[in-house]
Amino acid sequence: MACTGKWRHILSGLVLTLSLCGCSLGSAVTGSAPGIPRMPQTTQELIGAEPGPLSGTHFYQENYPHRAQIAKVLDQLPPIIDGMDSSIADVYWGQLLTLFAEDYLTPQMVVDRWRMASFGSPDVGDARFLFRENFNVQIILDASGSMKEKIGDKTKMELAKEAIKEFAEALPQEAKISLRVYGHRGSGAEADKQLSCSSSDLVYQLQSYNAKKLDSALKQFEPNGWTSIAHSLRMAQQDMSAFHADKNTNVIYLVSDGIETCDGDPVAVAKELSQSDIMPLLNVIGFDVNADGQKQLKEIATASEGLYANVTNREQFKQELERAREIALKWEQWKKDALSEADAVLIDRKKWIDAYDRDWYEKNWRESLNIGAAIDYLAATGKLGAEAREYLVAKRQARESLVTQSKDELVHYLVNLTTQTYSEMRVEIEEKYSGG
């Protein structure tokens, strides 16, 4: 999905429940006015809340490339300058939070990564996580036009290619890797949709790492067209059809920076793929994805019982691929009988708790800065009087405190979970935190 389309969607889809005089005070107080959900008050509600269309953006940065587009969204908000009614201001606050709210992850995310690190353990209770004679990885890479967008001084595609190359170099010699790309033919124009949506090519056949061949494969394509996720997942099943799960540990990484745009049903296809004879572990990496994209990509991962991660830079992308490399190294040791069963399932759980803590902290920090910058912008452009501005700043501070308290609660909870089995942890989290 091209950036221009993303911002057009946000601008056209913005629903303001304030006309401000037309809003009933009762609904304003509870935050349940049409279009404004009840604002989260608990950890469970934070986990279950939908991220806003502007989550992950950096409006607080003066040189942020999309700052002007976000300002246009904020310009549509009505003014509160003559006096200040707290009921109306609460609805106004609800609109700001609905726009910028971040995606706060359930603790199940940590347990799922513990499961990923537990390859080979019978405790996991999932046949996909048992070591087999062969270890195969396929990366399915988005080459649609939006991968031309830059993160820093490089495009998403350049960063992805670098990370894939480093990942392949670090795999054990006996492990095999393949690379499929989609959306690289044609363009983003409607006239090229059919051509682009049918473009999904296996550019690097499943084999051990070969630097020259992989370099050549990575040079064959650049980002151009549409996003054909469902078609590519079907093709991946064909690619690996000979590698049945009885003798092969199969891992697939789907990398995308947006939703399906070729009219396919990637969620249904992902479910079929996970239940096929190759029985792969399908993990999904969202590369700097907006809220709509995150929702669909999470659904794909959930349908296949795989993992989802949203990454915003090359280092985070490398870290997600690193999980597969770690599994491959354990597999290599397993084949050499160098590890006992206990050693093979050893889990560095504190690392993932620390990463979870950091994820919540960074999202809280970004959300608070964005909302603060939005309040300052609205005040500077005459939308907010001094009293209203002060009220909204206090609401922002209360939200920041709520997220901080929830983060500390969840981290403490995860620390206490580390001695339980995977099955016990999953049941307890589902009972305690239903927002996963």
C-alpha positions in Angstrom: 0.0 0.0 0.0 1.6 3.3 -1.1 2.1 6.0 1.5 -0.2 8.4 -0.3 -3.0 5.8 -0.1 -2.4 5.3 3.6 -2.8 9.0 4.4 -5.7 9.4 2.1 -7.4 6.5 4.0 -6.8 8.2 7.3 -8.0 11.6 6.2 -11.2 10.2 4.5 -12.0 7.8 7.4 -11.6 10.2 10.2 -14.8 10.2 12.2 -15.3 13.2 14.6 -18.0 12.4 17.2 -17.9 16.1 18.3 -19.7 18.5 16.4 -19.1 19.6 19.8 -22.4 21.0 20.5 -24.3 18.0 19.3 -22.6 15.5 21.6 -24.6 14.4 24.6 -22.8 15.1 27.9 -23.7 11.6 29.3 -21.9 9.8 26.5 -19.0 12.3 26.6 -18.4 11.5 30.3 -18.2 7.8 29.7 -16.3 8.1 26.5 -19.0 6.0 24.7 -20.1 8.6 22.2 -20.6 7.1 18.7 -17.2 6.3 17.2 -15.3 6.9 20.5 -14.6 3.7 22.4 -14.4 3.6 26.2 -10.9 4.7 27.2 -8.9 1.9 28.7 -8.7 2.0 32.5 -7.0 -1.3 33.3 -4.2 -3.5 32.0 -6.6 -5.9 30.3 -8.3 -3.0 28.5 -4.9 -1.6 27.4 -4.0 -5.0 25.9 -7.4 -5.4 24.2 -7.6 -1.9 22.7 -7.1 -1.4 19.0 -4.1 0.7 18.0 -4.8 4.1 16.4 -4.3 4.9 12.7 -1.4 7.1 13.7 0.3 4.6 16.0 4.0 4.2 15.3 4.3 7.6 13.7 6.6 10.4 15.0 4.6 13.6 14.9 6.7 14.9 17.7 9.7 15.2 15.4 9.8 18.5 13.6 11.4 16.9 10.5 9.2 13.9 10.4 8.3 13.3 6.7 4.6 12.8 7.3 4.1 15.6 9.8 2.2 17.7 7.4 -0.3 14.9 6.6 -0.9 14.3 10.3 -1.4 18.1 10.8 -4.2 17.9 8.2 -5.9 15.3 10.3 -5.6 17.4 13.4 -6.9 20.5 11.5 -10.3 18.7 11.2 -10.8 18.8 15.0 -13.1 21.6 16.1 -11.9 24.3 18.5 -12.4 24.5 22.3 -11.4 28.1 23.0 -14.4 29.8 24.8 -14.5 28.4 28.3 -14.0 24.7 29.0 -16.5 22.0 29.6 -14.7 18.9 30.9 -17.4 16.6 29.4 -16.6 18.0 25.9 -12.9 17.9 26.6 -13.1 14.2 27.6 -14.6 13.4 24.1 -11.8 15.5 22.6 -9.3 13.6 24.5 -10.9 10.4 23.4 -10.4 11.5 19.8 -6.7 12.3 20.2 -6.1 9.0 22.0 -8.0 7.0 19.4 -5.7 8.5 16.7 -2.4 8.0 18.4 -2.9 4.9 20.7 -0.1 2.4 20.4 -0.4 -1.4 20.2 0.4 -2.7 23.7 1.3 -6.4 23.5 -0.2 -9.2 25.6 2.2 -11.2 27.8 1.3 -14.1 25.5 3.7 -12.6 23.0 6.6 -13.4 25.5 5.3 -16.9 26.1 5.1 -17.5 22.3 8.7 -16.5 22.0 9.6 -18.8 24.8 7.9 -21.5 22.9 9.9 -20.6 19.8 13.1 -20.9 21.8 11.9 -24.3 23.1 12.3 -26.1 19.8 12.7 -29.8 20.6 10.9 -29.8 23.9 8.0 -32.2 24.4 6.6 -29.7 26.8 5.5 -27.5 23.9 3.1 -30.1 22.7 3.3 -29.0 19.0 4.7 -31.3 16.4 6.0 -28.4 14.4 8.5 -27.7 17.2 10.2 -31.1 17.1 13.6 -31.5 15.4 13.7 -33.6 12.2 16.4 -34.8 9.9 16.4 -31.7 7.8 16.0 -28.0 8.6 14.5 -25.7 5.9 13.7 -22.0 6.0 11.8 -20.0 3.3 11.6 -16.2 3.4 8.7 -14.7 1.5 9.5 -11.0 0.9 7.2 -8.1 0.0 8.5 -6.3 -3.1 5.5 -4.0 -3.5 5.9 -0.3 -4.3 5.7 0.8 -0.6 9.0 -1.0 0.1 10.6 1.9 -1.7 9.9 4.1 1.4 12.9 5.1 3.4 13.7 4.4 7.0 16.6 6.7 7.7 18.9 6.9 4.7 17.9 3.5 3.1 14.7 2.0 1.7 12.9 -0.7 3.4 13.9 -3.0 0.6 17.6 -2.2 1.0 17.4 -2.9 4.7 15.5 -6.2 4.2 18.0 -7.4 1.6 20.9 -6.7 4.0 19.2 -8.5 6.9 18.4 -11.5 4.7 21.9 -11.8 3.5 23.4 -11.7 7.0 20.9 -14.2 8.2 21.7 -16.7 5.4 25.4 -16.3 6.0 25.0 -17.3 9.7 23.0 -20.4 9.1 24.6 -23.8 9.8 26.0 -25.4 6.6 23.5 -28.2 6.5 20.5 -26.0 6.9 18.7 -24.9 3.7 17.2 -21.6 2.8 15.0 -20.3 -0.1 13.7 -16.8 -1.0 10.4 -16.0 -2.7 9.4 -12.4 -3.6 6.1 -10.9 -4.6 4.8 -7.7 -6.1 8.0 -6.9 -8.0 6.5 -6.8 -11.5 4.5 -4.0 -13.1 3.7 -1.0 -11.0 1.2 0.2 -8.5 -1.1 1.5 -11.2 -4.5 -0.2 -11.6 -3.6 -1.2 -15.2 -0.8 -3.3 -13.8 -2.7 -4.9 -11.0 -3.2 -8.3 -12.7 0.4 -8.5 -13.8 1.7 -7.5 -10.4 -0.6 -9.7 -8.4 0.5 -12.7 -10.3 4.1 -12.0 -9.7 5.5 -14.3 -7.0 8.8 -15.8 -7.9 11.2 -18.2 -6.2 14.4 -16.3 -6.8 16.6 -18.6 -4.7 15.8 -22.3 -4.7 16.0 -24.2 -1.4 19.6 -25.0 -0.9 22.5 -24.4 1.5 23.8 -20.8 1.6 25.8 -19.8 -1.5 27.0 -16.2 -1.4 27.3 -15.7 -5.1 23.9 -17.2 -6.0 22.1 -15.3 -3.2 23.7 -12.0 -4.2 22.5 -12.6 -7.7 19.0 -13.5 -6.5 18.8 -10.3 -4.4 19.8 -8.2 -7.4 16.9 -9.6 -9.6 14.1 -7.5 -8.1 13.2 -4.0 -6.8 9.9 -2.9 -5.2 7.3 -1.9 -7.7 3.7 -3.2 -7.5 0.9 -4.7 -5.5 0.8 -7.0 -2.4 -0.1 -10.6 -3.2 0.2 -12.3 0.1 -2.4 -15.1 -0.3 -1.0 -16.1 -3.8 2.6 -16.2 -2.4 1.6 -18.4 0.6 0.0 -20.9 -1.9 3.2 -20.8 -4.0 5.3 -21.4 -0.9 3.3 -24.6 -0.1 4.1 -25.8 -3.6 7.8 -24.9 -3.2 8.1 -27.1 -0.1 5.6 -29.8 -1.0 8.3 -32.4 -1.2 9.6 -31.7 2.3 7.0 -33.4 4.5 7.0 -32.7 8.2 7.9 -36.3 9.2 11.5 -35.7 8.1 11.7 -31.9 7.9 11.6 -29.0 10.3 10.1 -26.3 8.1 10.0 -22.6 9.0 8.5 -19.8 6.8 8.9 -16.1 7.3 6.4 -13.8 5.6 7.7 -10.3 5.4 5.2 -7.5 4.4 4.8 -3.8 5.0 1.1 -3.7 4.3 -2.1 -5.6 3.8 -3.2 -7.9 0.9 -4.1 -5.7 -2.1 -4.7 -8.5 -4.6 -8.2 -9.6 -3.4 -6.9 -12.8 -1.9 -7.7 -14.2 1.6 -4.3 -14.6 3.2 -5.8 -15.6 6.6 -7.6 -18.6 5.1 -4.6 -19.6 3.0 -2.3 -19.4 6.0 -4.5 -21.7 7.9 -4.5 -24.2 5.0 -0.7 -24.0 4.8 -0.2 -24.7 8.5 -2.3 -27.8 8.2 -0.6 -29.1 5.1 1.8 -32.0 4.9 4.8 -29.7 5.3 3.3 -28.3 8.6 5.5 -25.2 8.7 6.0 -22.8 11.5 4.7 -19.6 9.8 6.0 -16.4 11.3 5.0 -13.0 10.1 7.1 -9.9 10.2 5.4 -6.5 9.6 7.9 -4.0 8.3 6.9 -0.5 9.6 3.2 -1.4 9.2 0.3 0.8 10.0 -2.7 -0.2 12.2 -4.7 -1.8 9.4 -1.7 -3.8 8.2 -0.8 -4.9 11.7 -4.4 -6.2 12.2 -4.4 -8.4 9.1 -0.8 -9.6 9.6 -1.6 -10.6 13.2 -4.6 -12.5 11.9 -2.4 -14.4 9.4 0.0 -15.4 12.2 -2.9 -16.4 14.5 -4.5 -18.5 11.8 -1.3 -20.5 11.4 -0.4 -20.5 15.1 2.8 -18.7 14.3 4.4 -15.5 15.7 3.8 -11.9 14.6 6.3 -9.1 15.1 6.2 -5.5 13.9 9.6 -4.1 13.2 10.6 -0.5 12.3 14.2 -0.8 11.5 16.9 -3.1 10.2 18.2 -4.1 13.6 14.7 -5.3 14.8 14.3 -7.2 11.5 17.6 -8.9 12.1 16.6 -9.8 15.6 13.4 -11.5 14.4 15.3 -13.6 11.9 17.8 -14.4 14.6 15.2 -16.6 16.2 15.3 -18.9 13.3 19.1 -19.0 13.2 19.1 -19.9 16.9 16.8 -22.8 16.2 18.9 -23.9 13.3 22.0 -23.9 15.6 20.1 -26.0 18.2 19.1 -28.4 15.4 22.7 -28.7 14.3 23.8 -29.6 17.8 20.9 -32.0 18.1 22.0 -33.8 14.9 25.5 -34.1 16.4 24.1 -35.5 19.6 26.1 -32.8 21.4 23.2 -31.6 23.5 21.1 -33.5 26.0 17.4 -33.0 25.7 17.5 -30.7 28.7 20.2 -28.5 27.1 18.3 -28.4 23.8 15.2 -26.8 25.4 17.0 -24.4 27.6 15.2 -21.1 27.5 16.7 -17.7 28.1 13.4 -16.3 29.3 14.7 -13.1 31.0 15.9 -11.8 27.6 12.3 -11.9 26.3 10.9 -10.3 29.4 13.5 -7.5 29.0 12.4 -7.1 25.4 8.8 -6.9 26.4 9.5 -4.3 29.0 11.4 -2.3 26.4 8.6 -2.6 23.9 6.0 -1.2 26.3 8.3 1.5 27.4 9.1 2.7 23.9 5.5 2.7 22.8 4.4 4.6 25.9 7.1 7.1 25.3 6.2 7.6 21.6 2.5 7.7 22.3 2.9 10.4 25.0 5.3 12.5 22.9 2.9 12.3 19.9 -0.2 13.3 21.9 1.8 16.1 23.6 3.0 17.4 20.2 -0.6 17.2 18.9 -1.9 19.2 21.9 0.8 21.8 21.4 0.0 22.0 17.7 -3.7 22.5 18.3 -3.0 25.2 20.9 -0.6 27.0 18.6 -3.1 27.0 15.7 -5.9 28.4 17.9 -7.9 25.2 18.3 -7.4 25.0 22.1 -7.7 27.7 24.8 -5.3 27.7 27.8 -7.8 25.9 30.1 -8.6 23.1 27.6 -4.9 22.6 26.8 -4.1 22.3 30.5 -6.9 19.7 30.9 -5.7 17.6 28.0 -2.1 17.7 29.2 -3.3 16.3 32.6 -5.2 13.5 30.7 -2.0 12.7 28.8 0.0 12.4 32.0 -2.6 10.1 33.5 -2.5 7.9 30.4 1.3 7.7 30.6 1.1 6.7 34.2 -1.5 4.0 33.5 0.7 2.4 30.8 3.8 2.6 33.1 1.9 0.9 35.9 0.5 -1.8 33.6 4.0 -2.4 32.2 5.4 -3.0 35.6 2.5 -5.3 36.6 3.0 -7.4 33.4 6.8 -7.7 33.8 6.5 -8.8 37.4 3.8 -11.3 36.3 6.1 -12.8 33.6 9.0 -13.1 36.0 6.7 -15.2 38.2 5.7 -17.4 35.2 9.2 -18.5 34.2 9.1 -21.8 36.2 5.8 -23.0 34.7 5.4 -25.2 31.6 4.2 -23.7 28.3 0.8 -25.2 28.6 0.3 -23.9 32.2 1.5 -20.4 31.2 -0.9 -20.2 28.2 -3.9 -21.2 30.3 -3.1 -18.8 33.0 -2.6 -15.9 30.7 -5.8 -16.6 28.8 -7.6 -16.5 32.2 -5.9 -13.4 33.6 -5.3 -11.3 30.5 -8.0 -11.9 27.8 -6.7 -9.2 25.4 -4.4 -11.4 23.4 
